[in-house]
Amino acid sequence: MGVEGVIGVPEGAPIDIDLRLESVMEGVLVTGTARASAEGSA
């Protein structure tokens, strides 16, 4: 098998989140994107 690595966003790093909330018959629909710089090792 291959080598497994670990990847994540460092604590305290900025995360840019862009959300859109829409009222729908079933409740609220939330769509969006999130961006962050991740670090990791293999």
PDB file of all heavy atoms in Angstrom:
ATOM      1  N   MET A   1       0.831  -1.189   0.000  1.00  0.00           N
ATOM      2  CA  MET A   1       0.000   0.000   0.000  1.00  0.00           C
ATOM      3  C   MET A   1       0.874   1.250   0.000  1.00  0.00           C
ATOM      4  O   MET A   1       2.039   1.220   0.348  1.00  0.00           O
ATOM      5  CB  MET A   1      -0.904   0.010   1.237  1.00  0.00           C
ATOM      6  CG  MET A   1      -1.992  -1.017   1.210  1.00  0.00           C
ATOM      7  SD  MET A   1      -3.465  -0.213   0.576  1.00  0.00           S
ATOM      8  CE  MET A   1      -4.403  -1.598   0.091  1.00  0.00           C
ATOM      9  N   GLY A   2       0.269   2.407  -0.285  1.00  0.00           N
ATOM     10  CA  GLY A   2       0.985   3.672  -0.323  1.00  0.00           C
ATOM     11  C   GLY A   2       1.189   4.261   1.061  1.00  0.00           C
ATOM     12  O   GLY A   2       0.669   3.775   2.065  1.00  0.00           O
ATOM     13  N   VAL A   3       1.949   5.339   1.094  1.00  0.00           N
ATOM     14  CA  VAL A   3       2.227   6.038   2.337  1.00  0.00           C
ATOM     15  C   VAL A   3       1.092   7.022   2.619  1.00  0.00           C
ATOM     16  O   VAL A   3       0.662   7.744   1.730  1.00  0.00           O
ATOM     17  CB  VAL A   3       3.570   6.799   2.239  1.00  0.00           C
ATOM     18  CG1 VAL A   3       3.818   7.611   3.490  1.00  0.00           C
ATOM     19  CG2 VAL A   3       4.702   5.835   1.972  1.00  0.00           C
ATOM     20  N   GLU A   4       0.611   7.038   3.857  1.00  0.00           N
ATOM     21  CA  GLU A   4      -0.432   7.979   4.233  1.00  0.00           C
ATOM     22  C   GLU A   4       0.199   9.215   4.844  1.00  0.00           C
ATOM     23  O   GLU A   4       1.185   9.123   5.566  1.00  0.00           O
ATOM     24  CB  GLU A   4      -1.388   7.341   5.232  1.00  0.00           C
ATOM     25  CG  GLU A   4      -2.200   6.222   4.617  1.00  0.00           C
ATOM     26  CD  GLU A   4      -3.229   5.663   5.571  1.00  0.00           C
ATOM     27  OE1 GLU A   4      -3.635   6.389   6.500  1.00  0.00           O
ATOM     28  OE2 GLU A   4      -3.623   4.518   5.384  1.00  0.00           O
ATOM     29  N   GLY A   5      -0.359  10.381   4.566  1.00  0.00           N
ATOM     30  CA  GLY A   5       0.169  11.628   5.099  1.00  0.00           C
ATOM     31  C   GLY A   5      -0.864  12.344   5.936  1.00  0.00           C
ATOM     32  O   GLY A   5      -1.995  11.890   6.091  1.00  0.00           O
ATOM     33  N   VAL A   6      -0.444  13.446   6.485  1.00  0.00           N
ATOM     34  CA  VAL A   6      -1.327  14.283   7.299  1.00  0.00           C
ATOM     35  C   VAL A   6      -1.330  15.678   6.701  1.00  0.00           C
ATOM     36  O   VAL A   6      -0.282  16.211   6.351  1.00  0.00           O
ATOM     37  CB  VAL A   6      -0.827  14.340   8.760  1.00  0.00           C
ATOM     38  CG1 VAL A   6      -1.692  15.265   9.586  1.00  0.00           C
ATOM     39  CG2 VAL A   6      -0.786  12.952   9.372  1.00  0.00           C
ATOM     40  N   ILE A   7      -2.517  16.258   6.564  1.00  0.00           N
ATOM     41  CA  ILE A   7      -2.625  17.603   6.027  1.00  0.00           C
ATOM     42  C   ILE A   7      -3.661  18.368   6.845  1.00  0.00           C
ATOM     43  O   ILE A   7      -4.625  17.782   7.334  1.00  0.00           O
ATOM     44  CB  ILE A   7      -3.004  17.589   4.531  1.00  0.00           C
ATOM     45  CG1 ILE A   7      -2.884  18.973   3.926  1.00  0.00           C
ATOM     46  CG2 ILE A   7      -4.379  17.013   4.305  1.00  0.00           C
ATOM     47  CD1 ILE A   7      -2.931  18.992   2.416  1.00  0.00           C
ATOM     48  N   GLY A   8      -3.448  19.645   7.029  1.00  0.00           N
ATOM     49  CA  GLY A   8      -4.402  20.447   7.793  1.00  0.00           C
ATOM     50  C   GLY A   8      -4.079  21.919   7.712  1.00  0.00           C
ATOM     51  O   GLY A   8      -3.036  22.325   7.211  1.00  0.00           O
ATOM     52  N   VAL A   9      -5.001  22.713   8.207  1.00  0.00           N
ATOM     53  CA  VAL A   9      -4.827  24.166   8.271  1.00  0.00           C
ATOM     54  C   VAL A   9      -4.224  24.476   9.642  1.00  0.00           C
ATOM     55  O   VAL A   9      -4.767  24.074  10.666  1.00  0.00           O
ATOM     56  CB  VAL A   9      -6.178  24.883   8.092  1.00  0.00           C
ATOM     57  CG1 VAL A   9      -6.014  26.385   8.238  1.00  0.00           C
ATOM     58  CG2 VAL A   9      -6.783  24.529   6.739  1.00  0.00           C
ATOM     59  N   PRO A  10      -3.085  25.177   9.676  1.00  0.00           N
ATOM     60  CA  PRO A  10      -2.464  25.495  10.956  1.00  0.00           C
ATOM     61  C   PRO A  10      -3.388  26.316  11.854  1.00  0.00           C
ATOM     62  O   PRO A  10      -4.156  27.158  11.370  1.00  0.00           O
ATOM     63  CB  PRO A  10      -1.230  26.321  10.574  1.00  0.00           C
ATOM     64  CG  PRO A  10      -0.972  26.003   9.142  1.00  0.00           C
ATOM     65  CD  PRO A  10      -2.297  25.689   8.541  1.00  0.00           C
ATOM     66  N   GLU A  11      -3.325  26.075  13.154  1.00  0.00           N
ATOM     67  CA  GLU A  11      -4.129  26.828  14.113  1.00  0.00           C
ATOM     68  C   GLU A  11      -3.801  28.313  14.010  1.00  0.00           C
ATOM     69  O   GLU A  11      -2.638  28.702  13.920  1.00  0.00           O
ATOM     70  CB  GLU A  11      -3.833  26.340  15.532  1.00  0.00           C
ATOM     71  CG  GLU A  11      -4.718  26.972  16.578  1.00  0.00           C
ATOM     72  CD  GLU A  11      -4.496  26.390  17.956  1.00  0.00           C
ATOM     73  OE1 GLU A  11      -3.971  25.277  18.077  1.00  0.00           O
ATOM     74  OE2 GLU A  11      -4.857  27.089  18.923  1.00  0.00           O
ATOM     75  N   GLY A  12      -4.834  29.131  13.964  1.00  0.00           N
ATOM     76  CA  GLY A  12      -4.659  30.573  13.873  1.00  0.00           C
ATOM     77  C   GLY A  12      -4.527  31.102  12.448  1.00  0.00           C
ATOM     78  O   GLY A  12      -4.479  32.303  12.238  1.00  0.00           O
ATOM     79  N   ALA A  13      -4.463  30.198  11.453  1.00  0.00           N
ATOM     80  CA  ALA A  13      -4.339  30.626  10.056  1.00  0.00           C
ATOM     81  C   ALA A  13      -5.673  31.199   9.576  1.00  0.00           C
ATOM     82  O   ALA A  13      -6.739  30.743   9.980  1.00  0.00           O
ATOM     83  CB  ALA A  13      -3.927  29.449   9.174  1.00  0.00           C
ATOM     84  N   PRO A  14      -5.632  32.208   8.705  1.00  0.00           N
ATOM     85  CA  PRO A  14      -6.883  32.786   8.198  1.00  0.00           C
ATOM     86  C   PRO A  14      -7.616  31.826   7.265  1.00  0.00           C
ATOM     87  O   PRO A  14      -6.995  31.053   6.536  1.00  0.00           O
ATOM     88  CB  PRO A  14      -6.418  34.035   7.438  1.00  0.00           C
ATOM     89  CG  PRO A  14      -4.999  33.749   7.074  1.00  0.00           C
ATOM     90  CD  PRO A  14      -4.449  32.873   8.163  1.00  0.00           C
ATOM     91  N   ILE A  15      -8.943  31.850   7.334  1.00  0.00           N
ATOM     92  CA  ILE A  15      -9.801  31.077   6.436  1.00  0.00           C
ATOM     93  C   ILE A  15     -10.797  32.054   5.833  1.00  0.00           C
ATOM     94  O   ILE A  15     -11.482  32.783   6.544  1.00  0.00           O
ATOM     95  CB  ILE A  15     -10.541  29.947   7.189  1.00  0.00           C
ATOM     96  CG1 ILE A  15      -9.541  28.989   7.829  1.00  0.00           C
ATOM     97  CG2 ILE A  15     -11.469  29.202   6.239  1.00  0.00           C
ATOM     98  CD1 ILE A  15     -10.170  27.915   8.670  1.00  0.00           C
ATOM     99  N   ASP A  16     -10.853  32.091   4.507  1.00  0.00           N
ATOM    100  CA  ASP A  16     -11.768  32.973   3.782  1.00  0.00           C
ATOM    101  C   ASP A  16     -13.019  32.162   3.438  1.00  0.00           C
ATOM    102  O   ASP A  16     -12.930  31.153   2.745  1.00  0.00           O
ATOM    103  CB  ASP A  16     -11.089  33.490   2.506  1.00  0.00           C
ATOM    104  CG  ASP A  16     -11.978  34.410   1.702  1.00  0.00           C
ATOM    105  OD1 ASP A  16     -12.832  35.090   2.308  1.00  0.00           O
ATOM    106  OD2 ASP A  16     -11.818  34.462   0.473  1.00  0.00           O
ATOM    107  N   ILE A  17     -14.167  32.600   3.951  1.00  0.00           N
ATOM    108  CA  ILE A  17     -15.422  31.880   3.730  1.00  0.00           C
ATOM    109  C   ILE A  17     -16.402  32.809   3.025  1.00  0.00           C
ATOM    110  O   ILE A  17     -16.621  33.941   3.449  1.00  0.00           O
ATOM    111  CB  ILE A  17     -16.023  31.393   5.068  1.00  0.00           C
ATOM    112  CG1 ILE A  17     -15.043  30.460   5.771  1.00  0.00           C
ATOM    113  CG2 ILE A  17     -17.360  30.697   4.831  1.00  0.00           C
ATOM    114  CD1 ILE A  17     -15.478  30.029   7.143  1.00  0.00           C
ATOM    115  N   ASP A  18     -17.004  32.314   1.935  1.00  0.00           N
ATOM    116  CA  ASP A  18     -18.000  33.060   1.168  1.00  0.00           C
ATOM    117  C   ASP A  18     -19.277  32.217   1.157  1.00  0.00           C
ATOM    118  O   ASP A  18     -19.295  31.135   0.574  1.00  0.00           O
ATOM    119  CB  ASP A  18     -17.493  33.309  -0.247  1.00  0.00           C
ATOM    120  CG  ASP A  18     -18.461  34.118  -1.085  1.00  0.00           C
ATOM    121  OD1 ASP A  18     -19.319  34.810  -0.512  1.00  0.00           O
ATOM    122  OD2 ASP A  18     -18.355  34.070  -2.327  1.00  0.00           O
ATOM    123  N   LEU A  19     -20.330  32.673   1.838  1.00  0.00           N
ATOM    124  CA  LEU A  19     -21.564  31.911   1.945  1.00  0.00           C
ATOM    125  C   LEU A  19     -22.736  32.641   1.311  1.00  0.00           C
ATOM    126  O   LEU A  19     -22.781  33.865   1.298  1.00  0.00           O
ATOM    127  CB  LEU A  19     -21.916  31.652   3.418  1.00  0.00           C
ATOM    128  CG  LEU A  19     -20.961  30.779   4.208  1.00  0.00           C
ATOM    129  CD1 LEU A  19     -21.433  30.689   5.651  1.00  0.00           C
ATOM    130  CD2 LEU A  19     -20.820  29.410   3.604  1.00  0.00           C
ATOM    131  N   ARG A  20     -23.690  31.850   0.833  1.00  0.00           N
ATOM    132  CA  ARG A  20     -24.945  32.391   0.311  1.00  0.00           C
ATOM    133  C   ARG A  20     -26.076  31.637   1.013  1.00  0.00           C
ATOM    134  O   ARG A  20     -26.099  30.403   0.999  1.00  0.00           O
ATOM    135  CB  ARG A  20     -25.036  32.189  -1.195  1.00  0.00           C
ATOM    136  CG  ARG A  20     -26.330  32.681  -1.770  1.00  0.00           C
ATOM    137  CD  ARG A  20     -26.350  32.538  -3.274  1.00  0.00           C
ATOM    138  NE  ARG A  20     -27.647  32.948  -3.777  1.00  0.00           N
ATOM    139  CZ  ARG A  20     -27.903  33.156  -5.035  1.00  0.00           C
ATOM    140  NH1 ARG A  20     -26.956  33.006  -5.937  1.00  0.00           N
ATOM    141  NH2 ARG A  20     -29.103  33.525  -5.418  1.00  0.00           N
ATOM    142  N   LEU A  21     -26.966  32.348   1.647  1.00  0.00           N
ATOM    143  CA  LEU A  21     -28.107  31.753   2.334  1.00  0.00           C
ATOM    144  C   LEU A  21     -29.377  32.094   1.576  1.00  0.00           C
ATOM    145  O   LEU A  21     -29.614  33.262   1.243  1.00  0.00           O
ATOM    146  CB  LEU A  21     -28.213  32.285   3.769  1.00  0.00           C
ATOM    147  CG  LEU A  21     -27.161  31.777   4.745  1.00  0.00           C
ATOM    148  CD1 LEU A  21     -25.856  32.520   4.574  1.00  0.00           C
ATOM    149  CD2 LEU A  21     -27.646  31.903   6.160  1.00  0.00           C
ATOM    150  N   GLU A  22     -30.184  31.071   1.288  1.00  0.00           N
ATOM    151  CA  GLU A  22     -31.430  31.275   0.558  1.00  0.00           C
ATOM    152  C   GLU A  22     -32.577  30.629   1.312  1.00  0.00           C
ATOM    153  O   GLU A  22     -32.457  29.509   1.804  1.00  0.00           O
ATOM    154  CB  GLU A  22     -31.348  30.642  -0.831  1.00  0.00           C
ATOM    155  CG  GLU A  22     -30.295  31.235  -1.738  1.00  0.00           C
ATOM    156  CD  GLU A  22     -30.267  30.534  -3.077  1.00  0.00           C
ATOM    157  OE1 GLU A  22     -31.251  30.659  -3.831  1.00  0.00           O
ATOM    158  OE2 GLU A  22     -29.285  29.840  -3.350  1.00  0.00           O
ATOM    159  N   SER A  23     -33.691  31.321   1.382  1.00  0.00           N
ATOM    160  CA  SER A  23     -34.897  30.771   1.984  1.00  0.00           C
ATOM    161  C   SER A  23     -35.555  29.836   0.965  1.00  0.00           C
ATOM    162  O   SER A  23     -35.794  30.220  -0.180  1.00  0.00           O
ATOM    163  CB  SER A  23     -35.852  31.903   2.356  1.00  0.00           C
ATOM    164  OG  SER A  23     -37.051  31.386   2.860  1.00  0.00           O
ATOM    165  N   VAL A  24     -35.822  28.597   1.392  1.00  0.00           N
ATOM    166  CA  VAL A  24     -36.502  27.617   0.544  1.00  0.00           C
ATOM    167  C   VAL A  24     -37.656  27.021   1.351  1.00  0.00           C
ATOM    168  O   VAL A  24     -37.732  27.207   2.565  1.00  0.00           O
ATOM    169  CB  VAL A  24     -35.533  26.514   0.058  1.00  0.00           C
ATOM    170  CG1 VAL A  24     -34.489  27.080  -0.874  1.00  0.00           C
ATOM    171  CG2 VAL A  24     -34.872  25.798   1.226  1.00  0.00           C
ATOM    172  N   MET A  25     -38.532  26.292   0.681  1.00  0.00           N
ATOM    173  CA  MET A  25     -39.703  25.725   1.361  1.00  0.00           C
ATOM    174  C   MET A  25     -39.313  24.840   2.546  1.00  0.00           C
ATOM    175  O   MET A  25     -39.990  24.826   3.561  1.00  0.00           O
ATOM    176  CB  MET A  25     -40.538  24.897   0.373  1.00  0.00           C
ATOM    177  CG  MET A  25     -41.065  25.701  -0.785  1.00  0.00           C
ATOM    178  SD  MET A  25     -42.808  26.121  -0.800  1.00  0.00           S
ATOM    179  CE  MET A  25     -43.656  24.752  -0.171  1.00  0.00           C
ATOM    180  N   GLU A  26     -38.201  24.105   2.432  1.00  0.00           N
ATOM    181  CA  GLU A  26     -37.785  23.166   3.465  1.00  0.00           C
ATOM    182  C   GLU A  26     -36.997  23.823   4.595  1.00  0.00           C
ATOM    183  O   GLU A  26     -36.666  23.181   5.574  1.00  0.00           O
ATOM    184  CB  GLU A  26     -36.928  22.043   2.853  1.00  0.00           C
ATOM    185  CG  GLU A  26     -37.652  21.191   1.832  1.00  0.00           C
ATOM    186  CD  GLU A  26     -37.701  21.814   0.446  1.00  0.00           C
ATOM    187  OE1 GLU A  26     -37.008  22.826   0.205  1.00  0.00           O
ATOM    188  OE2 GLU A  26     -38.471  21.304  -0.381  1.00  0.00           O
ATOM    189  N   GLY A  27     -36.637  25.099   4.456  1.00  0.00           N
ATOM    190  CA  GLY A  27     -35.848  25.786   5.475  1.00  0.00           C
ATOM    191  C   GLY A  27     -34.902  26.781   4.847  1.00  0.00           C
ATOM    192  O   GLY A  27     -35.310  27.679   4.129  1.00  0.00           O
ATOM    193  N   VAL A  28     -33.597  26.591   5.071  1.00  0.00           N
ATOM    194  CA  VAL A  28     -32.572  27.491   4.542  1.00  0.00           C
ATOM    195  C   VAL A  28     -31.542  26.667   3.776  1.00  0.00           C
ATOM    196  O   VAL A  28     -31.039  25.663   4.280  1.00  0.00           O
ATOM    197  CB  VAL A  28     -31.876  28.279   5.673  1.00  0.00           C
ATOM    198  CG1 VAL A  28     -30.767  29.156   5.116  1.00  0.00           C
ATOM    199  CG2 VAL A  28     -32.878  29.114   6.447  1.00  0.00           C
ATOM    200  N   LEU A  29     -31.237  27.093   2.566  1.00  0.00           N
ATOM    201  CA  LEU A  29     -30.206  26.464   1.745  1.00  0.00           C
ATOM    202  C   LEU A  29     -28.945  27.300   1.860  1.00  0.00           C
ATOM    203  O   LEU A  29     -28.969  28.501   1.615  1.00  0.00           O
ATOM    204  CB  LEU A  29     -30.647  26.390   0.281  1.00  0.00           C
ATOM    205  CG  LEU A  29     -29.593  25.922  -0.723  1.00  0.00           C
ATOM    206  CD1 LEU A  29     -29.204  24.479  -0.453  1.00  0.00           C
ATOM    207  CD2 LEU A  29     -30.096  26.097  -2.145  1.00  0.00           C
ATOM    208  N   VAL A  30     -27.849  26.660   2.263  1.00  0.00           N
ATOM    209  CA  VAL A  30     -26.565  27.353   2.406  1.00  0.00           C
ATOM    210  C   VAL A  30     -25.583  26.754   1.409  1.00  0.00           C
ATOM    211  O   VAL A  30     -25.369  25.550   1.390  1.00  0.00           O
ATOM    212  CB  VAL A  30     -26.000  27.211   3.837  1.00  0.00           C
ATOM    213  CG1 VAL A  30     -24.678  27.948   3.958  1.00  0.00           C
ATOM    214  CG2 VAL A  30     -26.999  27.723   4.867  1.00  0.00           C
ATOM    215  N   THR A  31     -25.015  27.607   0.564  1.00  0.00           N
ATOM    216  CA  THR A  31     -23.978  27.186  -0.371  1.00  0.00           C
ATOM    217  C   THR A  31     -22.809  28.136  -0.226  1.00  0.00           C
ATOM    218  O   THR A  31     -22.968  29.270   0.226  1.00  0.00           O
ATOM    219  CB  THR A  31     -24.475  27.201  -1.830  1.00  0.00           C
ATOM    220  OG1 THR A  31     -24.958  28.503  -2.139  1.00  0.00           O
ATOM    221  CG2 THR A  31     -25.584  26.189  -2.068  1.00  0.00           C
ATOM    222  N   GLY A  32     -21.619  27.688  -0.604  1.00  0.00           N
ATOM    223  CA  GLY A  32     -20.482  28.583  -0.508  1.00  0.00           C
ATOM    224  C   GLY A  32     -19.156  27.901  -0.736  1.00  0.00           C
ATOM    225  O   GLY A  32     -19.087  26.737  -1.123  1.00  0.00           O
ATOM    226  N   THR A  33     -18.109  28.660  -0.488  1.00  0.00           N
ATOM    227  CA  THR A  33     -16.740  28.166  -0.640  1.00  0.00           C
ATOM    228  C   THR A  33     -15.924  28.592   0.572  1.00  0.00           C
ATOM    229  O   THR A  33     -16.251  29.559   1.248  1.00  0.00           O
ATOM    230  CB  THR A  33     -16.073  28.735  -1.909  1.00  0.00           C
ATOM    231  OG1 THR A  33     -16.067  30.164  -1.829  1.00  0.00           O
ATOM    232  CG2 THR A  33     -16.790  28.304  -3.178  1.00  0.00           C
ATOM    233  N   ALA A  34     -14.868  27.838   0.815  1.00  0.00           N
ATOM    234  CA  ALA A  34     -13.930  28.177   1.877  1.00  0.00           C
ATOM    235  C   ALA A  34     -12.529  28.005   1.314  1.00  0.00           C
ATOM    236  O   ALA A  34     -12.242  27.062   0.574  1.00  0.00           O
ATOM    237  CB  ALA A  34     -14.129  27.283   3.088  1.00  0.00           C
ATOM    238  N   ARG A  35     -11.631  28.952   1.665  1.00  0.00           N
ATOM    239  CA  ARG A  35     -10.244  28.895   1.196  1.00  0.00           C
ATOM    240  C   ARG A  35      -9.300  29.052   2.377  1.00  0.00           C
ATOM    241  O   ARG A  35      -9.513  29.902   3.245  1.00  0.00           O
ATOM    242  CB  ARG A  35      -9.949  30.004   0.204  1.00  0.00           C
ATOM    243  CG  ARG A  35     -10.606  29.828  -1.112  1.00  0.00           C
ATOM    244  CD  ARG A  35     -10.137  30.881  -2.073  1.00  0.00           C
ATOM    245  NE  ARG A  35     -10.855  30.700  -3.321  1.00  0.00           N
ATOM    246  CZ  ARG A  35     -10.831  31.532  -4.314  1.00  0.00           C
ATOM    247  NH1 ARG A  35     -10.130  32.633  -4.221  1.00  0.00           N
ATOM    248  NH2 ARG A  35     -11.495  31.293  -5.409  1.00  0.00           N
ATOM    249  N   ALA A  36      -8.255  28.233   2.369  1.00  0.00           N
ATOM    250  CA  ALA A  36      -7.226  28.324   3.407  1.00  0.00           C
ATOM    251  C   ALA A  36      -5.961  27.690   2.873  1.00  0.00           C
ATOM    252  O   ALA A  36      -6.001  26.864   1.951  1.00  0.00           O
ATOM    253  CB  ALA A  36      -7.682  27.620   4.674  1.00  0.00           C
ATOM    254  N   SER A  37      -4.844  28.063   3.432  1.00  0.00           N
ATOM    255  CA  SER A  37      -3.569  27.431   3.086  1.00  0.00           C
ATOM    256  C   SER A  37      -3.342  26.259   4.014  1.00  0.00           C
ATOM    257  O   SER A  37      -3.383  26.402   5.235  1.00  0.00           O
ATOM    258  CB  SER A  37      -2.421  28.422   3.213  1.00  0.00           C
ATOM    259  OG  SER A  37      -2.554  29.466   2.259  1.00  0.00           O
ATOM    260  N   ALA A  38      -3.134  25.094   3.433  1.00  0.00           N
ATOM    261  CA  ALA A  38      -2.927  23.884   4.223  1.00  0.00           C
ATOM    262  C   ALA A  38      -1.465  23.492   4.195  1.00  0.00           C
ATOM    263  O   ALA A  38      -0.724  23.805   3.253  1.00  0.00           O
ATOM    264  CB  ALA A  38      -3.779  22.749   3.673  1.00  0.00           C
ATOM    265  N   GLU A  39      -1.047  22.825   5.258  1.00  0.00           N
ATOM    266  CA  GLU A  39       0.310  22.296   5.338  1.00  0.00           C
ATOM    267  C   GLU A  39       0.203  20.810   5.614  1.00  0.00           C
ATOM    268  O   GLU A  39      -0.757  20.345   6.225  1.00  0.00           O
ATOM    269  CB  GLU A  39       1.079  22.966   6.479  1.00  0.00           C
ATOM    270  CG  GLU A  39       1.281  24.453   6.271  1.00  0.00           C
ATOM    271  CD  GLU A  39       2.017  25.107   7.430  1.00  0.00           C
ATOM    272  OE1 GLU A  39       2.270  24.418   8.440  1.00  0.00           O
ATOM    273  OE2 GLU A  39       2.332  26.294   7.320  1.00  0.00           O
ATOM    274  N   GLY A  40       1.199  20.066   5.183  1.00  0.00           N
ATOM    275  CA  GLY A  40       1.146  18.637   5.443  1.00  0.00           C
ATOM    276  C   GLY A  40       2.448  17.939   5.149  1.00  0.00           C
ATOM    277  O   GLY A  40       3.432  18.553   4.719  1.00  0.00           O
ATOM    278  N   SER A  41       2.443  16.662   5.411  1.00  0.00           N
ATOM    279  CA  SER A  41       3.607  15.825   5.126  1.00  0.00           C
ATOM    280  C   SER A  41       3.121  14.480   4.619  1.00  0.00           C
ATOM    281  O   SER A  41       2.025  14.035   4.935  1.00  0.00           O
ATOM    282  CB  SER A  41       4.451  15.640   6.398  1.00  0.00           C
ATOM    283  OG  SER A  41       3.693  14.989   7.388  1.00  0.00           O
ATOM    284  N   ALA A  42       3.954  13.861   3.832  1.00  0.00           N
ATOM    285  CA  ALA A  42       3.605  12.557   3.272  1.00  0.00           C
ATOM    286  C   ALA A  42       4.285  11.457   4.044  1.00  0.00           C
ATOM    287  O   ALA A  42       5.218  11.625   4.728  1.00  0.00           O
ATOM    288  CB  ALA A  42       4.001  12.483   1.802  1.00  0.00           C
TER     289      ALA A  42
END
